[in-house]
């Protein structure tokens, strides 16, 4: 494939934009040298880059586009609302309609505040928890990759430059499926932990009632239990992973798939906690969320139509069905090629990822890069294996065929050395201390 126009734009973008992109996960260091640099159009699960190359995509806007790029019913609702104005001096009635739609889906949710980004919602949840409990520390799950761009989370990563040490010391980590590590944190920091925040589930499933144990531990120690539903919301269940696992958090943060790529996030939670950010109480006020663009009418119209589509079209069932087919076919293929110990598709069918390992059977960025490089040659863009409502059986067949070709090269690289087949440098983890 020819990436000439992408290369020219990449040179310019790094002069104008730190990192060359406005989202680290979309950066050049996350993709092979031979990769599309800029996408100009998407339809369904297909995208086209600036050089005219077409790909079946399995990143879907970092999991924000659940129905498909340019999904017509959603776009039409957003356009209709946009034509009447997008932002007014006082609230619009559509804010109430969207709030009702979301709260009808989220069990235990009594109030909601809309914003634009996931970080807005998770950071607001942390602030509420601190105000509600009068405590200052936050406990986060060590195995979950991202919660916020704000200091309380980034201070816990290798990219903590610019964040004062006293702030870094306010965040502590526990381990998933390890209730003892949570109880240890409460013992180490008595009456200090305001909240515990985690995803209900990532690539690893909760075992032995772990989520309920976490909620009980929080309640016993006076902390709030917060679920980050950015990814799991509207993939595991229309009511989020909390409905799937039958556990009700004190607060939860939704985003990504809530509006099929339009910018909407939401903080949902108990009335007694959420109301601290409102007017109808006599306690000290919390400056919760106040975003100029947080309730843009066209984005909320997109959210309403997206949530309605999840229900009427059984979208979540579709994601599980197609994801099951894709993971089964790819794992069978890997096994038939003798690569089951080196390449695996893991996670729930609605949110698949893959694992790449080297000859020593340890996770390898170099082999991940090689796999990306070879699948790109086959017209596939696979930073993950995220199914959308637009992925068809035909798309899956083409994907299996392309992955099969890529795995043949992968097998040769295991025997001959990955450097023989990889063009350029390997991809790098986003969170690292130096470039």
N, C-alpha and C positions, 0 to 999 in steps of 0.2 A: 504494500500500500504506500501511496505517496502522502507525506505529511509536510510538504514544503510550506504551505501557507501557515500551518500551525507553528512551525519552527520560527517563522518570521514574527508572528504575533507573540510567541513566548519570549523572544528577545526584548521586544518592546514592553511586554507586561511586567517583566522583572525590573525595568527602569522606573515604572510608574506605580507599581503596587508591591508592597512588601510581601515576598513569597510568591508573587506572580498570580495570586488568586485570593479571593476574599473569604475562602473557607479552607482551612489547612488540609482537610481530607480530599480536596480537589486539586491539591498542589502537584507540581511536576515530580516532586520526590516520592509521590505515592504511585507513580506509573513508570513503565519502562521507557527507555529512550525512544523506542519505536512505538509510539502511541498517539492517538488523537489529542491535540492540545486544547482545542476549542470546539464546542458543540453549538451548532446554529439552529437546529430544528429537531423536534421530536413529535412523533405520532404513535400513540399506543405505547408499545415497548421498543419501538425502533427510533434511533437517533441518527443524525447526519452531522459530520464535522465540517469545518471550513474548507476542507479539500474535497468534499463530496463523497467521502466514504460513508457507507451505511453500516450500522451495527444493531444487533439485538442487545438491548441493555438490561443488566441485572443489578444496577445500583439504584435506579429509579429515584434520582434526586436525593441521595443519602436516605432512602426509605420514605421520603416525604410524598412521593407520587404513587399512591396505592392503586388508583383506578387506571392510570395511563396518562401519558403526555397529551395535552390538548383534549382531554376527555370532554366531548361536546356538551352534554347536559350541564356540567359544572361551569364551563367557560361561558355558556349562554346566560346562566343565572348571574354570574359575576359581571358580565358585560351589561346586562339590563340594569343592574343596580348602579354600576359605574356611571351610566348615562344620566342618572338622577343626582349625581354628586357623590363623592367618596368620603368626605370628612366635614363635619359641621361643628358649630360652636357649642351646641348642646347634644345630648345623646340622641341616637336614632332608635325607633322602635325595633329595628332589626336586631339590635343588641339583646333585647329581651327574648326575641324569638330564637336566636341562636343559643342563648343561655338555657332556655327551656328544653331545646332539642338535646343539648349535651347532658343536662342533668337528668333527663329521662333515661339516658343510656347508662350513666355512671351510678351504680348502686352506692348509697351512702353519701353521695355528693349533695350538699344542701345549698351551697353558694359557689359562684364561679366568677373569676376575673380574667378577662382576655388580654393578651399581649401579642407580640410578634414572634419572639424566639423562645426556644426551649429554655435557654439560660435565664430569660426573664422570669419564667414560671418557677423554675427550681430555686433560684435565688430568692424570690419572693416567699417561697415556702420556708426556706431557712430563716429568713428575717422574721416571719410570723412565729415560727417555733421559738426563736430566741425571745421575742416579745412575750409570748404566751407563757413560757416557762421561767423567764428571768435568768436563763442560763446562756453560756457563750460558746460551748463546744459543739462540733458537728461530727457525727460518725458516718463514714462512707464505706461502701463495699469495695475492697481492694481489687476484686476481679472484674469490676465493671468499668469500661474504658473511659466514659465521659459523662459528666453531669452539668457542667457550666463553664462559661468563659470567665466567670468571676473569681475573685481571689480565694474564696473559701475552698474552691476545688482545685484550681490551677496551682495553688501553693503546695498541693500534695503530689505534683508531677515533677519530672525532671526539668520542666520549663518554668521554673518558679522565679526567674529573674524579674526584678521590679516589685516583688512582694515582700514586705517587711517580715522578719523572722517571727515577731509576736503573733502575726496573723497566721503564719504557717502552723504555729503550735496549737491553734484552735481546731484543727482538723485531725481526726484520728481514724484509723482504718480497721475494719474487721474483715473476716473471710466468709465467703458464701458457703452455705450448708454447714457452717461451723458455729453453732449457737454458743459454744464455750468461749469463742473469741469475742463474742458480743458481751457476754456476762463479765468477761475479764475487763473489757473497756469500762463498763459501769463500775466495776470494783476499783479500777485504777483512777477513775475520775468521778468520785461520788458527788452527786448534785451539780455536775458541770455540763453534762451532755444534754443539749436542748432537743436534738432530733437525730434520728437515724434515717439515712436516705439510701435507696437502692433501687435497682430494677427488680421486678418480681421474678424475672427469669431472663437470662441471656442464652449463651450456648449450652449451659449446664442447667438441668432441671432441679427444682427444689426437692429435697428428700426428707422423709420422716416428719412431714408437717412443718418444715423449716419456717415458712412464712408466718404461720400461726404462732410458732414459738418466738419469732422475732417480735411480733405484735405484743405478745404477752410480756416479753422482757421489757419492752418499751413502757408498757402500762405499769408494770411493777416498779420501774425506776423513774417514773415521772417524765419520760421523754415522748416526743411525738414520732409516729411512724409515718414516713413519707415514701410513696412509690413514684419513681420516675417511669411514666408510661409513654415516653416519646416514641419508642419503637414498638412496644407491645400493644399500646392502645390502638384498636381497630385492626390488629392483625391476629392476636390470639382469640379475641372475642369482641363483639361490638361494644361491650361494656369494659373492655380492657382486660389485661391479665388478672386484675383483681377479681373480675367476675369469673374468669376461667378457673382460678384457684380458690374462689369463694373466701376471699379475705378482704376486709374493708379497712383501708388505711385512714389515718386522720386527715392527711392531705395527699393529693396526687397531681402530677404535672403531665399534661398532654400537649402534643404538638405534631410535627411532621405530617402524618397522614390525615389529620383532622380536616384539611381543606384541599387535598389532592395537589399540593405544591404551592398553593397560595399561602401567604405568611399569616398564620394564626397559631397561637399557643394558648393554653388555658391552665389556670390554677384552680383546682376543685377541692372542696373540703368541708369539714364540719362547720356549722354555723357559728358556734361559740368561738372558734379560732379565726375563721375568715372575717367575722364581723369586726375584729380589731382594726381592720383596714377601712372601716366604714364610718358612718356618722351617728348610728343609733346606739351608742353606748356612752358610759360616763368614765371609761378608763383612759389611760394615756393612749393617744392616737398613734397608729402605725402608718407611715408613708409606704403603702404597699406597692401598687403598680399604678403608674400614671404616665402612659405612653401616648404621645401625640397621634401616632398611627395605630394604636392598639385595637381600635374598633372601626377600622375602615369598612365601609358598608359592603363594598364588592367582595372583600375577603371573607366577611361573615356570611354573605350570600353563598359563596363557594363552599364554606363549611357546612351550611345547612343542607345544601344539595348533596354534598359528599356523604354526610351522615345518613341522609334519607336513602341514598343509593346503597349504602352498606346494608341497610335493612331490607329494602324492596328487592334487591338483586342477589341477596345471599353472598355477598362479596367474600366474607371471611371463609365460608365453606369452600368457595372456589380457590382461594389462596392455598388452603390446606390440601385440596385435591390435587392441584397442579404441582404444588411443591413436593408432595409425596411421590408423584410420578417422576419428577425431575431427580430427586435425591436417590430414588431406587435405581433409576437407569444409570446414573453416574457412578454410584457405588458399585453396582454390578460390573460396569465397564472397567472401573479401576481394579476390581478383583480379578477379572478375566485377564487383564494385562499383567497381573502379578504385582500390582502397585498398592494393594490395600493397606500396607504398612506405611506408605509414603504420601498418599493422596486420599483424603476422606472428605465427604460432604457431611456436615454436622449441623445440629440445631433443629428447631421445630420446622416442619414443612413450610410454614408461613413466613419463615425468616431464616433462610439457610445461609451458611457460610462454608468455606472450605479450609482445610488444613494442608499445608505443604511441608514436607519433611525431606531432609537430606539423607545421604547414605547411612548415617549414624542414627536415623529415625528421630532426629531433633528438629523442631520447627525452623524453617529456613526462609529468610527474606529473598535470598538469591533464587531459590526454586519457585517462590511465589512470583517473582519478577519474570522468570522464564515462562511460567504458566500463563501469566498475563500477556506476555509478548506473543506467544504462539496462538492463544485464543483470539487476540486482536487480528492476527493474520487471517483468521477464519471468520471475521465479521462479528465477533462477540466482544462485548465490553463487560468484564466480569470482576469488578472489585469485590463483589460478593455474589450471592445467588438468590437475590430477592425477587420473588414472584410478584407480579401485579395482576390486576383483573384483565389486563390486555394481553397477557402471555397466552398464546394458543398452543394446541398440541403440535401444530406445524412449527412454531417457534422452538418448542422443546425438542423436537426431532432434529432441527438444524443445530441446536445447542449441543445435543449429545454427539452428533457427527463431528462438530468442531472440537469439542473437548477430547474426543477420541484421537484426533490428529495431534492435538497438543500433548496428550499423554504419551504418545509414541516418542516424541522428542524428549519428554521428561524422562522416560525410561532409558533412553540413550545417554542422557546427561548424568543419570545415576551411575552408569557404567563408565563413562568417559570423562566425567567432570563437567560441572555446570558451566564453567568458563568457556568451554568449547562452543557452546550454543547460545549463550547469553550475549546480546549486544549492549555494551555500556554497563553502567553501574547498577547494583541492586536497588530496589526501593528501600526506604527507611521508615522506622516508626515515627509517627507524628511527634510523640512526646520524647524528646531527647535534649540534652543540655546544650550541645553544639551542633551546628549545621554539618 
